[in-house]
Amino acid sequence: IGTHSGTHIDAASHYYPEGRTIDQYPLERFMLPGIVLPVTGLMDDQEISIENLAQGLEKLPEGGAVLLYTGWDQYWNSEQYFRHPYLSPQATRRLVEGKASLVGIDALNVDSTVQATDHVHQLLLGKEILIVENLTRLEQLQPGRIYQFSFLPLRWKGLDGSPIRAAAW
């Protein structure tokens, strides 16, 4: 398997060659409190705007995780999965300002796969904000409620990410 197979986490070195690799983060960096924000009803390749994030970010614990529930995991194993919603530059900056330390999504990518953008990876990983992609079943979590999350990677030396098993309680 590769470092970005299935549900996985991106380290800073995924975008920045001089950035930290997955094994250079302390274990507690992958276990943190956070919230789920619903951003459903979006169309193919639609931008997730700052307005989509307006409700709920005030509940984000400083240094916590923000998981974006788009419902796009329902399209897994179909062509539509590649036309997922993605974060706008403004929404991405708002997540940085909100003091998130991890951003996750239930889609293939936080950037647009259709347009081959990279602004989200560039900004988040440049600020050491980890990225989790290909999450599933976020509809089982109550929006705005603070959960404890675990995104434990394999301890692969020198690599830019890892498959994970995500859990919430």
SETI-434133 format. One record per residue: residue in three letters; x, y, z of N, C-alpha, C in turn; residue number from 1. Coordinates in nm, 2 decimals. Each point is the difference from the previous one (the first is absolute). Layout:
N
[ala; [X; Y; Z]; [X; Y; Z]; [X; Y; Z]; NUM],
...
***
This chain:
169
[ile; [0.08; -0.12; 0.00]; [-0.08; 0.12; 0.00]; [0.09; 0.12; 0.00]; 1],
[gly; [-0.06; 0.11; -0.04]; [0.07; 0.13; 0.00]; [-0.03; 0.09; 0.12]; 2],
[thr; [0.07; 0.11; 0.01]; [-0.02; 0.09; 0.11]; [-0.14; 0.07; 0.00]; 3],
[his; [-0.06; 0.00; -0.12]; [-0.13; 0.07; -0.01]; [-0.11; -0.10; -0.05]; 4],
[ser; [0.01; -0.12; 0.05]; [-0.11; -0.10; -0.03]; [-0.11; 0.01; 0.10]; 5],
[gly; [-0.12; -0.01; -0.05]; [-0.12; 0.00; 0.08]; [-0.01; 0.12; 0.09]; 6],
[thr; [-0.05; -0.01; 0.12]; [-0.01; 0.11; 0.10]; [0.15; 0.02; 0.04]; 7],
[his; [0.05; 0.12; -0.01]; [0.14; 0.02; 0.03]; [0.02; 0.14; 0.05]; 8],
[ile; [0.12; 0.02; 0.05]; [0.04; 0.13; 0.05]; [0.12; 0.05; -0.07]; 9],
[asp; [0.01; 0.13; -0.03]; [0.11; 0.07; -0.07]; [0.08; 0.07; 0.10]; 10],
[ala; [0.13; -0.02; -0.01]; [0.10; 0.07; 0.08]; [0.05; 0.12; -0.08]; 11],
[ala; [0.07; 0.10; 0.06]; [0.04; 0.12; -0.07]; [0.09; -0.04; -0.12]; 12],
[ser; [0.08; -0.11; 0.01]; [0.09; -0.03; -0.11]; [-0.07; -0.05; -0.12]; 13],
[his; [-0.13; -0.02; 0.01]; [-0.08; -0.04; -0.12]; [0.00; 0.12; -0.10]; 14],
[tyr; [0.01; 0.12; 0.05]; [0.00; 0.11; -0.09]; [0.14; 0.08; 0.00]; 15],
[tyr; [0.06; 0.00; 0.12]; [0.13; 0.07; 0.02]; [0.11; -0.10; 0.02]; 16],
[pro; [0.09; -0.02; -0.09]; [0.11; -0.09; 0.02]; [0.08; 0.01; 0.13]; 17],
[glu; [0.01; 0.12; 0.05]; [0.07; 0.03; 0.13]; [-0.09; -0.02; 0.12]; 18],
[gly; [-0.13; -0.03; -0.03]; [-0.10; -0.01; 0.11]; [0.02; -0.13; 0.08]; 19],
[arg; [-0.07; -0.01; 0.11]; [0.01; -0.12; 0.09]; [-0.06; -0.12; -0.07]; 20],
[thr; [0.06; -0.11; 0.02]; [-0.05; -0.13; -0.05]; [-0.09; -0.05; 0.11]; 21],
[ile; [-0.08; -0.10; -0.04]; [-0.11; -0.06; 0.09]; [0.06; -0.05; 0.14]; 22],
[asp; [0.12; -0.05; -0.01]; [0.06; -0.06; 0.12]; [0.06; 0.11; 0.09]; 23],
[gln; [0.01; 0.13; -0.04]; [0.06; 0.11; 0.08]; [-0.11; 0.07; 0.08]; 24],
[tyr; [-0.12; -0.04; -0.01]; [-0.11; 0.06; 0.09]; [-0.01; -0.09; 0.12]; 25],
[pro; [-0.02; 0.07; 0.12]; [-0.03; -0.08; 0.12]; [-0.13; -0.07; -0.01]; 26],
[leu; [-0.02; -0.11; 0.07]; [-0.12; -0.08; 0.00]; [-0.12; 0.08; 0.04]; 27],
[glu; [0.01; 0.09; 0.09]; [-0.11; 0.08; 0.05]; [-0.05; 0.09; -0.10]; 28],
[arg; [0.07; 0.03; -0.11]; [-0.04; 0.09; -0.11]; [-0.12; -0.06; -0.08]; 29],
[phe; [-0.01; -0.14; 0.01]; [-0.10; -0.07; -0.07]; [-0.13; -0.03; 0.08]; 30],
[met; [0.00; 0.04; 0.13]; [-0.11; -0.03; 0.09]; [-0.04; 0.14; 0.06]; 31],
[leu; [-0.11; 0.05; -0.04]; [-0.04; 0.13; 0.04]; [-0.15; 0.02; 0.00]; 32],
[pro; [-0.05; 0.11; 0.07]; [-0.14; 0.03; -0.01]; [-0.03; 0.07; -0.12]; 33],
[gly; [-0.13; 0.00; -0.04]; [-0.04; 0.07; -0.12]; [-0.15; -0.01; -0.02]; 34],
[ile; [-0.04; 0.05; -0.12]; [-0.14; 0.01; -0.04]; [-0.02; -0.04; -0.14]; 35],
[val; [-0.13; -0.04; -0.03]; [-0.04; -0.03; -0.14]; [-0.09; 0.12; -0.04]; 36],
[leu; [0.04; 0.05; -0.12]; [-0.08; 0.11; -0.06]; [-0.08; -0.05; -0.12]; 37],
[pro; [-0.13; 0.00; -0.01]; [-0.07; -0.04; -0.12]; [0.01; 0.10; -0.11]; 38],
[val; [0.04; -0.04; -0.11]; [0.00; 0.08; -0.13]; [-0.06; -0.08; -0.11]; 39],
[thr; [-0.13; -0.04; 0.02]; [-0.06; -0.09; -0.09]; [-0.08; 0.08; -0.11]; 40],
[gly; [-0.05; -0.07; -0.10]; [-0.08; 0.06; -0.10]; [0.08; 0.07; -0.11]; 41],
[leu; [0.13; -0.02; 0.00]; [0.09; 0.06; -0.10]; [-0.01; -0.08; -0.13]; 42],
[met; [0.03; 0.07; -0.11]; [0.00; -0.06; -0.13]; [0.14; -0.06; -0.03]; 43],
[asp; [0.01; -0.06; -0.12]; [0.13; -0.05; -0.05]; [0.10; 0.11; -0.01]; 44],
[asp; [0.12; -0.02; 0.05]; [0.11; 0.10; 0.00]; [-0.04; 0.14; 0.05]; 45],
[gln; [-0.09; 0.00; 0.10]; [-0.04; 0.13; 0.05]; [0.10; 0.04; 0.12]; 46],
[glu; [0.02; 0.13; 0.00]; [0.09; 0.05; 0.11]; [-0.08; 0.00; 0.13]; 47],
[ile; [0.07; -0.03; 0.11]; [-0.05; 0.01; 0.14]; [0.05; 0.14; 0.04]; 48],
[ser; [-0.10; 0.09; 0.01]; [0.03; 0.14; 0.03]; [0.01; 0.03; 0.15]; 49],
[ile; [0.05; 0.12; 0.03]; [0.01; 0.04; 0.14]; [-0.14; 0.00; 0.06]; 50],
[glu; [-0.10; 0.03; -0.08]; [-0.14; 0.01; 0.06]; [-0.04; -0.14; 0.04]; 51],
[asn; [0.04; -0.11; -0.07]; [-0.03; -0.13; 0.03]; [0.06; -0.04; 0.14]; 52],
[leu; [0.11; 0.06; 0.04]; [0.06; -0.03; 0.13]; [-0.04; 0.09; 0.11]; 53],
[ala; [-0.08; 0.10; -0.03]; [-0.04; 0.11; 0.10]; [-0.06; -0.07; 0.12]; 54],
[gln; [-0.09; -0.09; -0.02]; [-0.07; -0.06; 0.12]; [0.09; -0.11; 0.05]; 55],
[gly; [0.04; 0.01; 0.13]; [0.07; -0.11; 0.06]; [0.15; 0.02; 0.03]; 56],
[leu; [0.07; 0.09; -0.07]; [0.14; 0.01; 0.03]; [0.03; 0.06; 0.14]; 57],
[glu; [-0.10; 0.07; 0.05]; [0.02; 0.06; 0.13]; [0.01; -0.10; 0.11]; 58],
[lys; [-0.04; -0.13; -0.03]; [0.01; -0.11; 0.10]; [0.13; -0.07; -0.01]; 59],
[leu; [0.08; 0.03; -0.10]; [0.13; -0.07; -0.02]; [0.10; 0.03; 0.11]; 60],
[pro; [0.04; -0.11; 0.07]; [0.10; 0.02; 0.11]; [0.13; 0.04; -0.07]; 61],
[glu; [0.08; 0.10; 0.06]; [0.12; 0.04; -0.05]; [0.10; -0.12; -0.02]; 62],
[gly; [0.05; -0.01; -0.12]; [0.09; -0.12; -0.03]; [-0.08; -0.12; -0.03]; 63],
[gly; [-0.13; 0.01; -0.02]; [-0.08; -0.12; -0.03]; [-0.02; -0.03; -0.15]; 64],
[ala; [-0.08; -0.11; -0.02]; [-0.02; -0.05; -0.13]; [-0.14; 0.05; -0.05]; 65],
[val; [0.00; 0.03; -0.13]; [-0.13; 0.04; -0.07]; [-0.02; -0.11; -0.11]; 66],
[leu; [-0.11; -0.07; 0.01]; [-0.03; -0.10; -0.10]; [-0.12; 0.05; -0.08]; 67],
[leu; [0.02; 0.01; -0.13]; [-0.10; 0.05; -0.09]; [-0.09; -0.11; -0.06]; 68],
[tyr; [-0.13; 0.00; 0.04]; [-0.09; -0.10; -0.04]; [-0.07; 0.05; -0.12]; 69],
[thr; [0.04; -0.05; -0.12]; [-0.07; 0.03; -0.13]; [-0.10; -0.10; -0.05]; 70],
[gly; [0.02; -0.12; 0.06]; [-0.08; -0.12; -0.05]; [0.05; -0.06; -0.13]; 71],
[trp; [0.12; 0.05; -0.04]; [0.06; -0.05; -0.13]; [0.04; -0.15; 0.01]; 72],
[asp; [0.02; -0.05; 0.12]; [0.05; -0.14; 0.01]; [-0.11; -0.09; -0.06]; 73],
[gln; [-0.12; 0.04; -0.02]; [-0.10; -0.08; -0.07]; [0.03; -0.03; -0.14]; 74],
[tyr; [0.09; 0.08; -0.06]; [0.04; -0.02; -0.14]; [0.13; -0.09; -0.02]; 75],
[trp; [0.05; -0.05; 0.11]; [0.12; -0.08; -0.01]; [-0.02; -0.11; -0.11]; 76],
[asn; [0.11; -0.02; -0.07]; [0.00; -0.11; -0.10]; [-0.08; 0.04; -0.12]; 77],
[ser; [-0.02; 0.13; -0.02]; [-0.07; 0.05; -0.12]; [0.07; 0.12; -0.06]; 78],
[glu; [-0.03; 0.04; -0.12]; [0.07; 0.11; -0.07]; [-0.03; 0.13; 0.07]; 79],
[gln; [-0.12; 0.01; 0.06]; [-0.04; 0.12; 0.07]; [0.09; 0.03; 0.12]; 80],
[tyr; [0.06; -0.10; 0.06]; [0.08; 0.02; 0.12]; [0.12; 0.10; -0.03]; 81],
[phe; [0.04; 0.00; -0.13]; [0.11; 0.09; -0.04]; [-0.04; 0.14; -0.02]; 82],
[arg; [-0.13; 0.03; 0.00]; [-0.05; 0.13; -0.02]; [-0.06; 0.06; 0.13]; 83],
[his; [0.07; -0.02; 0.11]; [-0.04; 0.03; 0.14]; [0.01; 0.15; 0.02]; 84],
[pro; [-0.07; 0.05; 0.11]; [0.02; 0.14; 0.04]; [0.14; 0.02; 0.06]; 85],
[tyr; [0.04; 0.12; 0.00]; [0.14; 0.03; 0.05]; [0.00; 0.14; 0.07]; 86],
[leu; [0.10; 0.02; 0.08]; [0.00; 0.13; 0.08]; [0.05; 0.12; -0.08]; 87],
[ser; [-0.07; 0.11; 0.01]; [0.05; 0.12; -0.06]; [0.12; 0.06; 0.07]; 88],
[pro; [0.07; 0.09; -0.06]; [0.12; 0.06; 0.07]; [-0.05; 0.08; 0.12]; 89],
[gln; [-0.11; 0.07; -0.01]; [-0.05; 0.07; 0.12]; [-0.04; -0.09; 0.11]; 90],
[ala; [-0.07; -0.11; -0.03]; [-0.04; -0.10; 0.11]; [0.12; -0.06; 0.06]; 91],
[thr; [0.10; -0.03; -0.08]; [0.13; -0.06; 0.05]; [0.07; 0.10; 0.09]; 92],
[arg; [0.00; 0.13; -0.03]; [0.06; 0.10; 0.09]; [-0.07; 0.01; 0.13]; 93],
[arg; [-0.14; -0.02; -0.01]; [-0.08; 0.01; 0.12]; [0.03; -0.12; 0.09]; 94],
[leu; [0.03; -0.11; -0.05]; [0.03; -0.12; 0.08]; [0.14; 0.02; 0.07]; 95],
[val; [0.09; 0.07; -0.07]; [0.13; 0.03; 0.06]; [-0.02; 0.10; 0.11]; 96],
[glu; [-0.08; 0.10; -0.02]; [-0.02; 0.11; 0.10]; [-0.08; -0.06; 0.12]; 97],
[gly; [-0.08; -0.10; -0.03]; [-0.08; -0.07; 0.11]; [0.09; -0.09; 0.09]; 98],
[lys; [0.12; -0.01; -0.03]; [0.10; -0.07; 0.08]; [-0.02; -0.16; -0.01]; 99],
[ala; [-0.05; -0.04; -0.11]; [-0.01; -0.15; -0.03]; [0.14; -0.06; -0.01]; 100],
[ser; [0.02; -0.12; 0.05]; [0.13; -0.06; -0.03]; [-0.01; -0.12; -0.09]; 101],
[leu; [-0.12; -0.03; -0.04]; [-0.03; -0.11; -0.09]; [-0.13; 0.03; -0.07]; 102],
[val; [0.00; -0.02; -0.13]; [-0.13; 0.01; -0.08]; [-0.02; -0.13; -0.08]; 103],
[gly; [-0.12; -0.05; 0.02]; [-0.03; -0.13; -0.07]; [-0.13; 0.02; -0.09]; 104],
[ile; [-0.01; -0.09; -0.10]; [-0.12; 0.01; -0.09]; [-0.04; -0.14; -0.04]; 105],
[asp; [-0.13; -0.02; -0.03]; [-0.05; -0.13; -0.04]; [0.00; -0.01; -0.15]; 106],
[ala; [0.11; 0.05; -0.06]; [0.01; 0.00; -0.15]; [0.15; -0.03; -0.03]; 107],
[leu; [0.02; -0.02; -0.13]; [0.14; -0.03; -0.05]; [0.10; 0.10; 0.04]; 108],
[asn; [-0.03; 0.13; 0.01]; [0.10; 0.10; 0.00]; [-0.06; 0.13; 0.07]; 109],
[val; [0.08; 0.07; 0.07]; [-0.05; 0.13; 0.05]; [0.01; 0.11; -0.11]; 110],
[asp; [0.08; -0.03; -0.10]; [0.02; 0.09; -0.12]; [-0.09; -0.06; -0.11]; 111],
[ser; [-0.02; 0.08; -0.11]; [-0.08; -0.05; -0.11]; [0.08; -0.10; -0.09]; 112],
[thr; [-0.05; -0.12; -0.01]; [0.07; -0.10; -0.09]; [-0.03; 0.04; -0.14]; 113],
[val; [-0.12; 0.05; -0.04]; [-0.03; 0.04; -0.13]; [0.09; 0.11; -0.05]; 114],
[gln; [0.02; 0.10; 0.08]; [0.08; 0.12; -0.04]; [0.15; -0.02; 0.03]; 115],
[ala; [0.03; -0.10; 0.07]; [0.14; -0.03; 0.05]; [0.05; 0.12; 0.08]; 116],
[thr; [-0.08; 0.05; 0.09]; [0.05; 0.11; 0.09]; [0.09; -0.06; 0.11]; 117],
[asp; [0.08; 0.09; 0.06]; [0.08; -0.04; 0.11]; [0.01; 0.10; 0.11]; 118],
[his; [-0.09; 0.10; -0.01]; [0.00; 0.11; 0.10]; [-0.02; -0.05; 0.14]; 119],
[val; [-0.09; -0.10; 0.02]; [-0.03; -0.05; 0.13]; [0.12; -0.07; 0.06]; 120],
[his; [0.05; -0.09; -0.07]; [0.12; -0.07; 0.05]; [0.12; 0.09; 0.03]; 121],
[gln; [0.02; 0.10; -0.09]; [0.10; 0.10; 0.02]; [-0.01; 0.08; 0.13]; 122],
[leu; [-0.12; 0.05; 0.02]; [-0.03; 0.08; 0.12]; [0.00; -0.08; 0.13]; 123],
[leu; [-0.07; -0.11; 0.00]; [-0.01; -0.08; 0.12]; [0.13; -0.07; 0.04]; 124],
[leu; [0.06; -0.07; -0.09]; [0.12; -0.07; 0.03]; [0.12; 0.10; 0.02]; 125],
[gly; [-0.01; 0.12; -0.06]; [0.10; 0.10; 0.03]; [-0.01; 0.06; 0.14]; 126],
[lys; [-0.12; -0.02; 0.06]; [-0.02; 0.05; 0.14]; [0.00; -0.12; 0.10]; 127],
[glu; [0.05; -0.12; -0.05]; [0.01; -0.12; 0.08]; [-0.14; -0.05; 0.04]; 128],
[ile; [-0.10; 0.03; -0.08]; [-0.14; -0.05; 0.03]; [-0.01; -0.13; -0.08]; 129],
[leu; [-0.02; -0.11; 0.07]; [-0.01; -0.13; -0.07]; [-0.13; -0.01; -0.08]; 130],
[ile; [0.00; -0.09; -0.10]; [-0.11; -0.02; -0.09]; [-0.04; -0.15; 0.01]; 131],
[val; [-0.13; -0.03; 0.02]; [-0.05; -0.13; -0.01]; [-0.10; -0.01; -0.11]; 132],
[glu; [0.01; -0.09; -0.09]; [-0.09; -0.02; -0.12]; [-0.06; -0.14; -0.01]; 133],
[asn; [-0.11; -0.01; -0.07]; [-0.07; -0.12; -0.02]; [-0.07; -0.05; 0.13]; 134],
[leu; [-0.04; 0.09; 0.09]; [-0.08; -0.05; 0.12]; [-0.13; -0.05; -0.04]; 135],
[thr; [-0.06; -0.08; 0.08]; [-0.14; -0.06; -0.02]; [-0.08; 0.01; 0.12]; 136],
[arg; [-0.13; -0.01; -0.02]; [-0.10; -0.01; 0.11]; [-0.01; 0.12; 0.09]; 137],
[leu; [0.04; 0.12; -0.05]; [-0.01; 0.12; 0.09]; [-0.14; 0.03; 0.04]; 138],
[glu; [-0.10; -0.05; -0.08]; [-0.14; 0.03; 0.03]; [-0.04; -0.06; 0.14]; 139],
[gln; [0.08; -0.09; 0.05]; [-0.03; -0.07; 0.13]; [0.04; 0.09; 0.12]; 140],
[leu; [0.07; 0.11; -0.03]; [0.04; 0.10; 0.10]; [-0.08; 0.12; 0.00]; 141],
[gln; [-0.03; 0.05; 0.12]; [-0.09; 0.12; 0.02]; [0.08; 0.13; -0.03]; 142],
[pro; [-0.04; 0.08; -0.10]; [0.07; 0.12; -0.03]; [0.01; 0.09; 0.12]; 143],
[gly; [0.12; 0.06; 0.02]; [0.02; 0.10; 0.10]; [0.04; -0.06; 0.14]; 144],
[arg; [-0.03; -0.13; 0.02]; [0.04; -0.06; 0.12]; [0.15; -0.03; 0.01]; 145],
[ile; [0.06; 0.02; 0.11]; [0.15; -0.02; 0.01]; [0.02; -0.15; 0.03]; 146],
[tyr; [0.08; -0.06; -0.09]; [0.04; -0.14; 0.01]; [0.14; -0.01; 0.02]; 147],
[gln; [0.05; -0.11; 0.05]; [0.14; -0.04; 0.00]; [0.02; -0.08; -0.12]; 148],
[phe; [0.10; 0.04; -0.08]; [0.03; -0.07; -0.12]; [0.14; -0.07; 0.00]; 149],
[ser; [0.01; -0.11; -0.07]; [0.13; -0.07; -0.02]; [0.02; -0.02; -0.15]; 150],
[phe; [0.12; 0.04; -0.05]; [0.04; -0.02; -0.14]; [0.14; -0.06; 0.00]; 151],
[leu; [0.02; -0.12; 0.06]; [0.13; -0.05; 0.01]; [0.06; -0.06; -0.13]; 152],
[pro; [0.12; 0.06; -0.04]; [0.06; -0.05; -0.12]; [0.10; -0.12; 0.03]; 153],
[leu; [0.04; -0.06; -0.10]; [0.11; -0.10; 0.01]; [0.12; 0.08; 0.02]; 154],
[arg; [0.10; -0.05; 0.07]; [0.12; 0.08; 0.03]; [0.10; -0.03; -0.11]; 155],
[trp; [-0.02; 0.05; -0.12]; [0.08; -0.02; -0.11]; [0.11; 0.11; 0.00]; 156],
[lys; [0.12; -0.03; 0.01]; [0.11; 0.10; 0.00]; [0.02; 0.07; -0.13]; 157],
[gly; [0.00; 0.13; 0.01]; [0.04; 0.08; -0.12]; [-0.11; 0.02; -0.10]; 158],
[leu; [-0.12; -0.05; 0.03]; [-0.11; 0.01; -0.11]; [-0.09; 0.12; 0.03]; 159],
[asp; [-0.08; 0.03; -0.10]; [-0.08; 0.12; 0.00]; [-0.14; -0.02; 0.04]; 160],
[gly; [-0.04; -0.11; 0.05]; [-0.13; -0.03; 0.05]; [-0.01; -0.15; 0.03]; 161],
[ser; [-0.13; -0.04; 0.04]; [-0.02; -0.13; 0.03]; [-0.15; -0.04; 0.00]; 162],
[pro; [-0.04; -0.12; -0.04]; [-0.14; -0.04; 0.03]; [-0.02; 0.00; 0.15]; 163],
[ile; [-0.13; 0.03; 0.04]; [-0.04; 0.00; 0.14]; [-0.13; -0.07; 0.02]; 164],
[arg; [-0.02; -0.03; 0.13]; [-0.14; -0.04; 0.04]; [-0.05; 0.11; 0.09]; 165],
[ala; [-0.10; 0.07; -0.05]; [-0.05; 0.12; 0.07]; [-0.11; -0.05; 0.10]; 166],
[ala; [0.00; 0.06; 0.12]; [-0.10; -0.03; 0.10]; [-0.05; 0.12; 0.07]; 167],
[ala; [-0.12; 0.00; 0.05]; [-0.05; 0.11; 0.08]; [-0.08; -0.05; 0.12]; 168],
[trp; [0.01; 0.07; 0.11]; [-0.08; -0.04; 0.11]; [-0.03; 0.13; 0.09]; 169],
***
